[in-house]
Amino acid sequence: MCFHSKQTKSAQELKNRFKVEFPKENDYLPKESINGFEHPFTPVITSEKPNEIHLYQWGLIPSWAKNTTIQKDTLLAKIETIKEVASYKAITHQRCLILADGFYEWKHHDSKGKDTEKFLITIENDKPFAFAGLWSKWRNPMNGIEYSTYSMLTIRVKKVEYLITSEKFRELGWIKKIKFHAPFRTENDNNEYPDF
């Protein structure tokens, strides 16, 4: 599952790649390692403002939530079930592009998951790409602060999982140009949102 990514490109590189503005680019800090469980703010392009990059927090908080505890369960959203899950079914039209230039997966060498090996997966030349996501805004009832949050959409694709879990992976070296297990956009795509 894609709980760890990276976004090391500068604000200017992201603006050039996605042909958008970045109003609060001074708040953006590139990172080699982004851990979803820390609920970081990362660059996204939303369907609400498709010509701008904004920093949203990873871990969607639905508008009806009483507090932020739900975030630990909303880092990822399975595309096959978003129309049935309470956190997502009312916002399937609120789509976003989550900007990244890589993500990390682990190969487990034992059944307990104690012996693992970390792999960085990128596309050719480490160019930025975008994962598909859903976004939401939530107002904290205790202090009135509005949170802009998102979930990354995932879909099961066996090809990447096979490469990571098989010995063939070592022979392939760095993975470039393969189908990731989450919907994403590359340089040859426009900024349109996936249809589901």
C-alpha positions, -999 to +999 in steps of 0.1 A: +000+000+000+012+035-008+016+052+026+050+066+019+059+089-010+084+116-019+081+151-035+116+166-040+108+190-069+109+227-063+078+248-064+089+262-098+094+227-112+059+217-101+044+249-116+061+243-149+052+206-151+015+210-143+011+245-159-005+260-128+001+287-102+012+280-066-002+308-045+015+298-012+047+283-026+067+298+003+049+274+027+060+244+006+090+223+016+103+195-007+107+162+011+126+130+003+103+109+025+066+117+032+049+094+058+011+094+054+007+084+091+022+117+101-006+135+082+017+159+064+006+188+041+016+180+005+009+197-028-023+189-046-044+203-074-081+201-067-112+200-090-123+232-071-092+251-082-077+232-111-052+260-120-035+262-086-014+240-064-024+240-027-011+223+004-036+198+018-033+174+047-030+137+039-058+118+057-093+129+047-116+143+073-153+142+061-174+173+068-195+154+093-166+141+114-166+152+151-128+152+153-096+143+135-093+107+147-108+094+114-077+105+095-058+073+105-083+053+085-086+076+054-051+078+041-061+056+012-095+050-005-101+019-025-116+031-058-138-001-060-157+009-028-157+048-026-194+050-036-204+029-006-180+041+022-195+069+043-163+090+043-163+092+005-197+085-011-209+121-009-176+136-023-167+114-053-170+145-074-143+163-053-113+150-071-076+160-068-042+153-081-016+145-055+018+156-067+048+133-062+080+122-078+082+087-062+068+063-037+081+036-015+071+000-012+086-028+010+094-063+002+088-086+031+113-114+035+095-131+064+058-137+073+060-114+104+072-084+084+103-079+105+128-085+077+119-059+050+137-042+021+127-007+010+122+002-027+118+036-043+095+036-073+097+064-098+090+071-134+116+079-161+141+106-151+124+110-117+098+133-133+069+145-112+036+127-116+002+128-098-018+102-079-056+104-081-073+114-049-105+128-032-105+160-011-127+174+016-129+204+038-137+201+075-143+228+101-132+220+136-162+225+159-140+233+189-120+263+173-136+270+139-103+262+120-109+248+085-089+218+074-083+209+037-076+172+035-074+143+010-073+105+005-052+088-021-072+065-044-058+030-049-067+002-072-053-033-070-028-041-097-009-073-094+020-065-118+038-041-094+031-064-064+046-093-083+077-074-092+083-064-056+077-098-041+096-118-067+133-122-071+130-108-107+127-074-091+164-074-082+173-081-118+151-052-131+168-027-108+151+007-106+115+005-117+106+031-144+076+033-167+054+006-151+018+007-140+016+018-104-010+004-080-026+038-076-041+058-105-017+086-115-009+111-142+024+116-160+039+143-182+020+132-213-014+135-196-032+168-191-046+177-157-079+160-161-093+139-133-098+101-136-133+089-143-148+063-120 
